[in-house]
Every structure is written in C-alpha cells, then in structure tokens.
Amino acid sequence: MRLSRFLPVLEWGRAYNGNTLTNDLVAAGIVTIMLIPQSLAYAMLAGLPPEIGLYASILPIIAYALFGTSRALAVGPVAVISLMTLTAASSVAVPGSAEFIAAALVLALLSGLILLAMGILRLGFLANLLSHPVVSGFITASGLIIATSQLKSILGITASGEALPELVSTLAANLPATNMPTLIIGVASTAFLFWVRKGLKPLLVSMGMKPRVADLSAKAGPIAAVAVSTLSVLLLDLEAAGVKTVGQIPQSLPPLTLPLFDIALWQQLAIPALLLSIIGFVESVSVAQTLAAKKRQRINPDQELIGLGAANVAAAFTGGYPVTGGFARSVVNFDAGAETPAAGAFTAIGIAIAALFLTPYLASLPIATLAATIIVAVLSLVDLKTPRHIWRYSRADFAAMAATILVTLAVGVEPGVIAGVGLSLGLFLWRASRPHAAVVGRVPGTEHFRNIRRHSVFTDPRILTIRIDESLTYLNARWLEEFVLEQVAEHPRMQHLVLMASAVNAIDASALESLEAINHRLGDAGVALHLSEVKGPVMDALERSHLIGDLTGQIWLSQNEAFAQLIERMQRAEEAEIGKDPLLARGLI
Amino acid sequence: MRLSRFLPVLEWGRAYNGNTLTNDLVAAGIVTIMLIPQSLAYAMLAGLPPEIGLYASILPIIAYALFGTSRALAVGPVAVISLMTLTAASSVAVPGSAEFIAAALVLALLSGLILLAMGILRLGFLANLLSHPVVSGFITASGLIIATSQLKSILGITASGEALPELVSTLAANLPATNMPTLIIGVASTAFLFWVRKGLKPLLVSMGMKPRVADLSAKAGPIAAVAVSTLSVLLLDLEAAGVKTVGQIPQSLPPLTLPLFDIALWQQLAIPALLLSIIGFVESVSVAQTLAAKKRQRINPDQELIGLGAANVAAAFTGGYPVTGGFARSVVNFDAGAETPAAGAFTAIGIAIAALFLTPYLASLPIATLAATIIVAVLSLVDLKTPRHIWRYSRADFAAMAATILVTLAVGVEPGVIAGVGLSLGLFLWRASRPHAAVVGRVPGTEHFRNIRRHSVFTDPRILTIRIDESLTYLNARWLEEFVLEQVAEHPRMQHLVLMASAVNAIDASALESLEAINHRLGDAGVALHLSEVKGPVMDALERSHLIGDLTGQIWLSQNEAFAQLIERMQRAEEAEIGKDPLLARGLI
C-alpha cells in the first residue's frame, strides 16, 4: 500500500490487460508522430542540437511513467521551458557550444533535484505563489517572444535577444538578408499547419472519415510538412540556394551523461532552475488535473513533483534538457485513448526507434519548417481573452498580469515571473493587512447585527460593536490596534467595546498580543473590552492564553446577548446612581 | 486642514499655552539628564565617537517634533539600532575610522529616505511582515548580544564579533588581561544602577518624598554614576592604572555633514538600512501607540514614518547616526508630563547646551560606567516570559521566534531578522494555502448545517455540501480544486455539489478561474456545481464574471433552500422515471 503510493506503477500495473495495451499503443503511436518534429524544434528553440530533443523524450518519459500519477500526461520538451532553458543557459555560455549543452544538463539536474525536494518535503504549495493571472500573462508573453524569435528561421536570417525590443530590432536590421527559398518554405509550412489545425478535420469528415479518426489524423499534419519540405530540399537542392537544414543527426540511443558538479555554475543556475521548475510544475499539474477530472480520477500533486523530478534527473543523465508535461501533447494522448502511463513508455520506445533509424532522413529537413511548427504551436498559447476577463473582474489581478506580460516582453522571462510573483504577493499582503471590519448595530425587531453604514440599525453611544470579517494574524494585528483605537478616539462616550468574532477563523500569537494591548489600553481609557460569537477552535486556543483572565469585559456567546445585557447593566447602574441622589430619585432633576 | 496633517506641529502649536510649556519643560529636563549618558553610551556601542550620540540627539529630535504625531515619543539613539548600525557599518569599514563614521551617516540618510518613501507611498503595512514573536525574539537576542559585548568594557579588555560565539570566545581568550580598577568601577556602576532601578524609589518614598517625584528623581541615577565614577578617575588618577575613559569630546554644536553619494556604498548598505528602518519603525510605533492610547489620543503610522524619516535625514546632515523612538526614554517623558512634541524640542536644546558646555567634564568619564548604563538598559529588553506564553499558545509562532533568537545569537542581527520574517511569511502562506473546509449536513429539525465529523447530521449521498471557512485567493485556489476533486472521486453517487460560501469574504481572479475549472470538470463528470450563501460584495464581483452564466447548477440564497429543493427535484425526476416504466409505475418492481 505505502510503496504503491511512491511508485504508482505498482497500482495501475496490476490491472493491466490486453485491452489497456491496445489503447495505450494507439495513443503512443499518434503521440510519437507528433513528438518527433516537436522535440527537434523545441531543442533548437532552446539553442541545443536537435537530437537533444529526442534524447529528452526517451528516458524522462519512462521515469515519469514509473513515478507520476497522471494517466495521460505526455512529458517531454515544451516551448516555454525550452525558452527558459535558452535564457538561463545563455547567461553562462554561448548557445550551441559544448558549455551550453553542459549548462542545459545542469539545469535539468537542478530542476529535477528541486522538484524531488519539493515533493519529498511536501512544498508543492510554493507553486501557489504563481497566481493564475501571472501564469497566464507569462505564458502569453513567452508565446509572443518565442513566435517572434522563430521569424528569423522563417526569413533565413539571424536575430538575437531574449526580450522583444532586441529581438525586433535585430530582426529589422537583418531583414534585407532574407533568403527567398527559406521564406517560401517557412510561409508555406506555417500556412499549411494552420490549415491542418482548422480545415483538415472538416475536410476529412466531409470525405466520410469518422470525426475522432479525422481529428487524430490531423495530428499527423506536422509530419506531412516535415516530409514534403525535406523532399523539396532534396529534390530542388535548396541547401545550395541557402536554405538552412537540420543537418546530420547522430544515429544513436541517448548517451549516458554526467552533469558537471561545479558549485559556481550551480549557484548561477539555481534561481533560473527554480523558476523553470515551478513554471513547469504549474503547467503540468493544471493539464494533469484537467484530464484526470474528466474520468473522475485524481492526481497527487506532491507525487507529481516526484514524477517530474525523476523525469528531469533522467534527462540530466541521458543527454537531455529540462522537460515537463506538455499541454497539447497530453490532450492528444488523452483523446487518442491513453489509459495508463504505459502509453508514455511506448512513446519513449517510438522515439528511441526514431533516434536509431529515422535520423538520417531528417538531415535535409529545413529549419524553417521546424520554426513553422513552433510558431503554430505557441500562437495557441497567446491568450487575449483572459486579460479582458480579468480586467473586468479585478483590477488588482489585472495589474499583476499586466506587469508580468510587460516585464517578460520588455526585459525577459525570469524578471517577468519574479515581477508577477512579487506583485501578487505584495497585493495579497496589502489586502491581508487591512481586512474588512464594520461597526454594527441591531436590526430593529431582530437579533441580527448589521453594518451601520448599510442598514438602519439600533445602536447605543455607550456600546460600540465592531465585526471583523477576517482571521486575525500578524499581518493585520497592527491594523486591528489602529482601527480599534481610532474608534475609541471617535466615540468619547463609549464604555464598552464588543469585538464580534463570528468571521474570525483563527487568532495567531501577534494578534493575541494586540488584543491584550487593546485590552490594557482600553482599560487605561476606562473602556471594557468584550468578545462575542467566538468560534470553538478559536476559543480553545484563547483558553491557553492570559487574555481570558485579563479581559476587562466578558466573552459572550451571542452578540445579541452581549448588547442586551450590557444595556441592562448600565441601566441598573444608572438607576442605582439616581437612587443615591434624593433629588434625582424624586425625579426633580 | 490638509497642511496640518503633514505638519502636525500646526495643530498642537495653536493650543500651546503657559501650562503646557511648564509641563513640557519639566519633562524635557528629566529626559535630558537621562539622555546625556545614554547618547554617549549608545554612540560608543555603535562603534562611533561619543559626541556623535549627542549630535544624533539634537536636530533629529527637532525634525521629529515638527513632523511626528506622537506627543510623548522621545527620539534619539537607541540600543538595538546602535547595534544594527555597528553591524552594518562594520561590513564596509573599521569601527572608529573616518570611513565608518561616513558609513553611519549614509545609513542614517538611507534609513531616512526609506522611511520617508514608505510614509509617502503609504507602505507602512510592510512593517506588518515583522510579527510580534519575531520582533520580541529579535529584541531579546539583541539585548543579550549587546550586554555580552559590553562585558569587554566592564573587564577592561578587548573582544570582537557581532554574534555570540565569536564574542564569547574572544572575551574568554582575553579574560586574563582583565584590568582590576576598571572591573571595580564597572561592577560597582552596574550594581548601583540596578539598585537605583529597584531600591532607590522605595527608599526616597520612605524618606517622605512623593512617589511621583521619587520615581523621577531615580531617573537621575545614571548621572550620579557618571559624576561619581568620573570624580573617582580624576581623584585616584585611575587613567594611569589602565582605566579607559571617554577622552576629549569636541565642545561644539553638531557639524553640518554631507553624506557620501557613493552608489556602490549605497548598494552595500541598502538592505541593512531597510532592516534597521523597519525594526526602528516597529519599535517606535508600538511605544507611541501605547502612550497615545493612555490619553485616548491617536498617532498616524504613515505620518510617523515621515516623522522618523525626517529625524534620520536630519541625523545624516548633522553628524549623527540612525535614530528612532526609544522605549524607556519615551515612557519617562510621558510620566514626567510631556504634553506636546515641544518637550522633545526642549530636550534637544538641553543636549545642545550639554554639547557646548558639559563635554569638557566628560573627558575622564570611564567607559566602564557607560557599559554599565547599557547593560542595565538592555537587560530589561531581554524577555523570557513571552517565549513561554507563545509556546503555550502557538507552536508555529514559537518556531518563528526561536529561529529569530537562535539565528540572531549565532549568526548576527540581519540574518536573524531575515530568518524570522521568512519563516513567519512561509508559515502564513502555508496556512493560507490550506484553509479549513468541512463537508456539512443538516442538523435534524433545524435549518442549520454543521460539519459531519463533529455533529450527527442528515445528508443525502447524491448531494455533497462543502463549507469553506476562508476567502478564496490564488494561494488556496489549487487546494480548492484538489479538495473538491478528491471529494468527487470519493463520492461516486454524487449528482450535486454545493459550495457553501458563508465565510468567503472575497474571491480573486485565480480562485474564480479555479471555480470555473471545477464547474467544467464536474460537468464532464455529470455533477452540477451550486453555490450557496454568497455574501453581497462577493456576488457583486461574480456578476462581472462568466461563472454565473456557465454554472451547471444554481446560486442559492440559503443552504437550507438549496438542500431542500435539490432533494425535491431529484425526487420528482425519479418519480417521472418510474412513471415512464409501466411495471415500475404499477409498483411491480
């Protein structure tokens, strides 16, 4: 039971049968066809030789299949993580150099170790620091940067830069050097792939194909583009005309590699690896959850960290680079009927076969075609609807998203993520530090107490009741003191302050100390502090404190009881006072 | 009206009269007597020449009097900020050197600018990141470090280090070099000052003095120690016997100084200045709030930032070092009857007179006496009761406090603060990311819904109701998805899921997206999603979203209505189903 929790393969492996095998094999076949051009393209996007994309799609997938909990997640190279790898490794080496490839291996290893550590220490909640608007903004901005960066391959020119300003200016500067045959291949491939996405399925259906089969057949579109453009290059000798191709790809299984154990390099790559791990994890978990929910299955996010960590460690030792669960490929895998992670393992075998036997045929594949594959894939990541929805729903969330998009586009991917996380956290802490609170009064004829600003309610100038709509923590303890003391200063006739705690789910040590301070300060000012409607668990905690004993007032079960009894008590005290004075007693004053 | 908000002097200045003047003058006299030895001692604690302590007690106090909102706060050099100045300036220069003095000026300027910026941008809430346990732990640990560091002056030896391990080992190594006359002065001064604290007031009272006068007279104890020990040094020629004295102090008003505008230095000192500013602000505001509340007055924390910022900028331009509101001195000021910040201005004049005319008499003041002053002052900061209370109340808060104390003692003041803030924030985010939620059922015979684990309640296997006891934000959006999907996987017969939102005060864009995802995923699994008891402001926001339109279920005003109507609806649907089947309709199955 316990072992199967850490090795989910033991669970689904037991129930494996011929039927599952058939479904998994079909899905694996389709994903393999889709993955071959994608893995080459993403490796080149990351500034790496194309075969590294293939290597990153073999052992890592098998590692995930053993440790991951999602049945349909397709792990491997993805666009955004490839861009982040390019950015991070570029900071320590020149793209394409041996040092660059070594840096990518170190990134995979660090990322793997970070994910494993987070999984073992159950730190998955750290991924929460990336709010949806920040992730969405980051993905959109990354998609735009990636698409722009691929224009150079479509045009057959060079360009450099990790952010939009430099990319656009170098593209513009080199535009006159555009290579016409490359441009034709690039534009034709892009147009064809867009058409495959939108127009091929309806066409196949109208030709009598079943919708599901038509849908899956359309996934082979990129392979068709690869085949046709490679043949064109060979037949028309376009390499002589300046069309850049993938070139010789070694015909081999993944090599065993040992990432550099260089402390200085590890330190330089630690933060990028952390960002890359968290972004990869967040993306992967959302896809995995979406797919699992469709079958009323569940994934375990902590175990997902371990699965993705294992995949990245595997990538580091078999000549790969950072990987994660890809959105498009996972959906295809799911739609094609994948039932268990074994589908992933079969995909790995398919890619291994491709690495061994197919690579010679890919030497003349034009890079422009791969660029087209990337552009078509990443433009679907660019989401212009979400910013509009968020703007309508919450200006603060929109600000975090806008900051992420602008900083990512203008400065780069890492500053973009950091800006988004920082702004989200800052806004959250700012809100948490000034919660909603209302002075309340009794709705006439009821036992309900409502905000005096919104309802016409009954109050007594000697009793002030404040309802606090938030747990009391160190973030708002100081606010509580200020708010209460402000109210005391504004209500000079007040004798009793009642804090209505019906919405207070917790009181931490700082807030407790603030309550004690408020109690003493009110005591100095001659005001008694009361609490009402304290929740059970909060009361349990308060009983371990000094507050209960020191309280100048009382703790009331209900706000209504507090209000009624305090009024009655003051009435009696006044009457006793009147009784003492003969004139007052006789009603003469 | 508006100007007086930024220059509180305009407000209290209008009502100033002879009575207030007398009260302020008395308080200023007592505080001046107390401040002279303290300002010399704290400057030397900070590694600075003693006169810098006097300079830091003149213009900064006047600047605070103009801009601050507290009537009784006594601004000037304080122990913890002096220690932090020593630590920060030591990282860029050797204590006592001209570069060190320059670094202290830059620290004061940066600290002033940071405080001003926080005040103008209303960023005072950032001080909330220091929870009470962290501040308390930090002050206790700093007090222990300061007291230990002063032992060297009591013993007449040298010692170095910013944290306990190095301090103790260098003290131990140099112990054989102890200077006997110094030790006698040091121990006698310490014993005398402790006795003044505890025993002098009862003695004076028993001699017929009024308690309040006795209390205030006891504050002159340190001046008596200064006078007696200085006379002893002069009469017994103890300087020849190796007793170190303060030495010549220039007889002058504060010099005008221009802090270095050296970007590299500013960068090195930026983080220490930030920590120092926030610690100083937190300390100062707590004292000011306590004293204001006693008279039902209020302080404005944002304006306090400006007051303290102005004080530090003034310190930077008049040969001082970082200052803040001191606890002990402010209490004395308040008890002595200070009514307006003018008391502070009079104190400044007193110190200016001392700087001009008293300094020659301080040349033979033994440093051991100043060390005794510091030890007696800081040991009152060491608080061993609070850790016990916090341990009883909350283990998480205790962990943050313990980490702050241990890291401060073992590594130093800056890592200590950072560790405490990091741990507090981490624990807060961890808690916020997994809020309390309960599956609820109806208490039989009522309309109340309670946790099924704690109460015996009525439920229906086709309807699951989850009550969420927290606002939904990006920190717990992922948790929400996981929790709901887990519940769906565990309840295979469920057809309706109701989220009871009675304790949800806000839903941010991330949580909204999670609700939309939950809605779609439940839809795929054939479960309708409902919301009940949504609060007004939350509903207003939701109406600007797509969720309302896309919801597979409904939004119910009350949970009871939701439960009752859903059951009735399913009943009717089942009856209709039965009605369709002739055998079922006739009751034959």
Chai-1 contact restraints between the chains, C-beta under 6 A:
chainA,res_idxA,chainB,res_idxB,connection_type,confidence,min_distance_angstrom,max_distance_angstrom,comment,restraint_id
A,F125,B,W430,contact,1.0,0.0,6.0,A-B,restraint_1
A,F125,B,S433,contact,1.0,0.0,6.0,A-B,restraint_2
A,N128,B,S433,contact,1.0,0.0,6.0,A-B,restraint_3
A,N128,B,L475,contact,1.0,0.0,6.0,A-B,restraint_4
A,N128,B,R478,contact,1.0,0.0,6.0,A-B,restraint_5
A,S131,B,Y474,contact,1.0,0.0,6.0,A-B,restraint_6
A,S131,B,S510,contact,1.0,0.0,6.0,A-B,restraint_7
A,H132,B,S510,contact,1.0,0.0,6.0,A-B,restraint_8
A,H132,B,E513,contact,1.0,0.0,6.0,A-B,restraint_9
A,P133,B,A509,contact,1.0,0.0,6.0,A-B,restraint_10
A,A293,B,L485,contact,1.0,0.0,6.0,A-B,restraint_11
A,A293,B,R521,contact,1.0,0.0,6.0,A-B,restraint_12
A,K294,B,D524,contact,1.0,0.0,6.0,A-B,restraint_13
A,R296,B,A489,contact,1.0,0.0,6.0,A-B,restraint_14
A,R296,B,A525,contact,1.0,0.0,6.0,A-B,restraint_15
A,R298,B,L485,contact,1.0,0.0,6.0,A-B,restraint_16
A,R298,B,E486,contact,1.0,0.0,6.0,A-B,restraint_17
A,R298,B,A489,contact,1.0,0.0,6.0,A-B,restraint_18
A,I390,B,A509,contact,1.0,0.0,6.0,A-B,restraint_19
A,R392,B,R544,contact,1.0,0.0,6.0,A-B,restraint_20
A,Y393,B,A509,contact,1.0,0.0,6.0,A-B,restraint_21
A,Y393,B,R544,contact,1.0,0.0,6.0,A-B,restraint_22
A,Y393,B,S545,contact,1.0,0.0,6.0,A-B,restraint_23
A,S394,B,A509,contact,1.0,0.0,6.0,A-B,restraint_24
A,D397,B,D508,contact,1.0,0.0,6.0,A-B,restraint_25
A,D397,B,A509,contact,1.0,0.0,6.0,A-B,restraint_26
A,W430,B,F125,contact,1.0,0.0,6.0,A-B,restraint_27
A,S433,B,F125,contact,1.0,0.0,6.0,A-B,restraint_28
A,S433,B,N128,contact,1.0,0.0,6.0,A-B,restraint_29
A,D469,B,N505,contact,1.0,0.0,6.0,A-B,restraint_30
A,Y474,B,S131,contact,1.0,0.0,6.0,A-B,restraint_31
A,L475,B,N128,contact,1.0,0.0,6.0,A-B,restraint_32
A,R478,B,N128,contact,1.0,0.0,6.0,A-B,restraint_33
A,L485,B,A293,contact,1.0,0.0,6.0,A-B,restraint_34
A,L485,B,R298,contact,1.0,0.0,6.0,A-B,restraint_35
A,E486,B,R298,contact,1.0,0.0,6.0,A-B,restraint_36
A,A489,B,R296,contact,1.0,0.0,6.0,A-B,restraint_37
A,A489,B,R298,contact,1.0,0.0,6.0,A-B,restraint_38
A,N505,B,D469,contact,1.0,0.0,6.0,A-B,restraint_39
A,D508,B,D397,contact,1.0,0.0,6.0,A-B,restraint_40
A,A509,B,P133,contact,1.0,0.0,6.0,A-B,restraint_41
A,A509,B,I390,contact,1.0,0.0,6.0,A-B,restraint_42
A,A509,B,Y393,contact,1.0,0.0,6.0,A-B,restraint_43
A,A509,B,S394,contact,1.0,0.0,6.0,A-B,restraint_44
A,A509,B,D397,contact,1.0,0.0,6.0,A-B,restraint_45
A,S510,B,S131,contact,1.0,0.0,6.0,A-B,restraint_46
A,S510,B,H132,contact,1.0,0.0,6.0,A-B,restraint_47
A,E513,B,H132,contact,1.0,0.0,6.0,A-B,restraint_48
A,R521,B,A293,contact,1.0,0.0,6.0,A-B,restraint_49
A,D524,B,K294,contact,1.0,0.0,6.0,A-B,restraint_50
A,A525,B,R296,contact,1.0,0.0,6.0,A-B,restraint_51
A,R544,B,R392,contact,1.0,0.0,6.0,A-B,restraint_52
A,R544,B,Y393,contact,1.0,0.0,6.0,A-B,restraint_53
A,S545,B,Y393,contact,1.0,0.0,6.0,A-B,restraint_54
